[in-house]
Amino acid sequence: MKETDSYKYLNAKPDQISAALELLKIAALRLQFKQLSQWSYWLDPPQERLEWLKQGFENKEYFFLELDSKIIAMYRLMELDLKYWGERSDSAYYIHSLVVHPDYKGQGIGAQIIRKIHELAVTNHKQFLRLDCDASNPALCDYYRQLGFDEVGLIHLELSVNRQFQRSV
């Protein structure tokens, strides 16, 4: 997908939290159809996940990609991620909740979002891009490896076991 005037990266607004939740549920249903348990908690989100989502909106960390006024993708970009990565002394961007609507899968949108975040990281003098991926989804783990991320750890959380990936900026 080539960047044109017809789509835009936008800061998510607090009143758009329901749009984010809907996109996460759609993704969870798609994963469930593929026999993957990743993100199944978004089908009936526990309070902890809803609070995590709300906090991201309050901190202005969520972004949407729109095409012709329709939300087609979303991600959360954080500068500190104690829950998944702990205390770190280096400078990084942490990518979460990267999701592309199923109608737009296979068009390189996820990779394009990562490139855009990488450009922002260069501009803001970050050392790393970091993300995590549900360990039960080997295809997604391979996707991040193909985008130049190296696996650097494994974290056990209450709702999942995640592989940690990072890439130098």
N, C-alpha and C positions, 0 to 999 in steps of 0.2 A: 504494500500500500504506500503510495507516494503522498507526502504531506502537501496538501492543497489548502485553499481558503475554505473549503467545504467542511473541514473538521478542525476542532480546537481542543487544546488542553485547558481545562478550567479547574480552578479551586472549587471543591465541593462546598456547597452552602449548608448550614445547619438544617434547613428545611428539606434537604435532599437525602437525609439518612434512610428514608424508606426506599428510595431508588437504589441505594447501595445494598440494602438488605435484600431487595428483590433480585439484584444481580448475583449476589452470593447464593441465594436459594436456587436460582436457575443453574448456576455452576454446580452446586451440590447435587441437583437432580441429574445433570449430565454425567457427573462422576459416578453416581449411584447406578445409572444405566450401564456404565462401563465396568460394573462390579468393583468399584473402588470405594473405600469408606472415607476417603479424604473429604473433609468439610461437611460430613453428614450432620454435624451439629448445627449447621445453618438452616436445616430443614425445620428444626424446632429449637432455636438458639437458647442456651442457658443464660441466665442473668449475667454471668461473668463475661460471656462473649458480647452480649448487648452493651455492657458497660465499656468494654474494650473498643467497640465500634463508636460509641458515643464520645468517648474520650478523644479518639482520633479526629472526629468532626470538630469537637471543641478546640482542639489544638491546631486546626486547619492543616491537617496532614493528609487528607484525602483529596484525590484529584480524579476527574472524569475526562475521558476522551469522548467528544461528541462529534457525530457526523449528521449533518442536516438536522440539527437540534435534537438528535436522539443519542442517548448515552449508549456507547458501544463497548466501553472498557473503563476500568477503574484500578487505582492502586493507592496504597498508603505509603508515604515517604516520611521517615523519621530520622532524626539526628542522634537519638539516644534510644536504645532498646534493652532495658535491663531485664525484661522478662525472658527474652529468647537468647540474648547475647551476654548479659551481665555487664559489669563495669569494664570499660575499655579506656585505654589512654590515647588511642589513635583517633583519627578523624574519619568518620564514615557516614554514608547514607544507608539506611536500613529499609528495604523494600518489603512490603507486606500486601496481602489482599489483592495481588495482581490478578485480574480476571478480565477476560474478553468474552463478550456475549457470544453464545454458540453460533449465531447467524454470521459472525464475522471471523470465526476460527479459520486458521490456515492461510491468512492473508499477511502474516508477518507483523501484526499489530503488537504482539507482546514484545518481540525483538525491537521494534521501533520505540516502544515505551522505554525499554532498557537503554537504548542508545540516547534517548532524550535525557534520561536521568544521569547517564554517564557524562553527557555534555555539561549538565548542571553541576555535577561533582567536580569536573575539571575547573569550571568557572569559580567554584567556591572552595577550591583547594582541599578537597577531601582525598584521603589516601585509599579508601576502599568503598566498594559497593558490597553490601551484604544482604542475604536473603536466606530464608529457610524453606524447606519443602517436605511435605509429608513423606516419610520414608516408605510408605506403602504404595507410592506412585513412582515406580522406576522410570517410566517414560518421561515424566516431568523432571525428575532428577537428571536424566540424560539431556533433556532440552537445555537446562541451565548449564550443564557442562559444555554443550555445543556453543553456548553464548559466551564461553570463556571463563566461567566460574569454576573454582576448585572446591571440592568438598573438604571442609576443615573441622567438622565435628558432628556430633549426634547429641540431641537434647531430648530428654523424656519429659513430656508435659502431661497434664491431667487428661487431655482429650486426644493426644497424638504423640507419636515419636517422629521427630523431624531431623532431617539432615541439614546441616548448616553449610552454606556456600558463600564464598567471597571472591572478589576479583579486584585486582589493583586498578587504580584510576590512572 
